[in-house]
Amino acid sequence: MYSIHHVAVTASDFEKSLEFYERLGFKTLIKRDVPEKQKKIALLSLGNLKLELFWYADFEDHPESRDTMGNSVKQVGQKHFALKVDSLQEARVDLTNKGIELVSEPDIGDCGYDFFFIRDPDGIWIEIVENNTHA
């Protein structure tokens, strides 16, 4: 009955973040400047996942909430989103070639899958997960 529709991210630099997500393979479906609301918005797509990218002239930034891997999973609230890949090694090479820094070494999560993290230009954590399980 339910399936994922989109993830929403607010950026401090709209064009820089848009370019970052496009390097990850997202395609821009909609890109709008809404001056009467002092905002910009884009809708991007990667497979079945949609990403709403927002920018507001009066954005608020709280980088301390993004300091730890996965955003301190003991604290209540949204932490990160994950992108699934067939090969973690191929993803590492691809991201490195695209100039995207890996911010953690590959590891096996408690749910049994291999993963590592990258961060977007505003420090939002993105988990890269291999489509496997060791559980």
Order of alpha helices (4+ residues) and beta strands (2+ residues): beta-alpha-beta-beta-beta-beta-alpha-beta-beta-beta
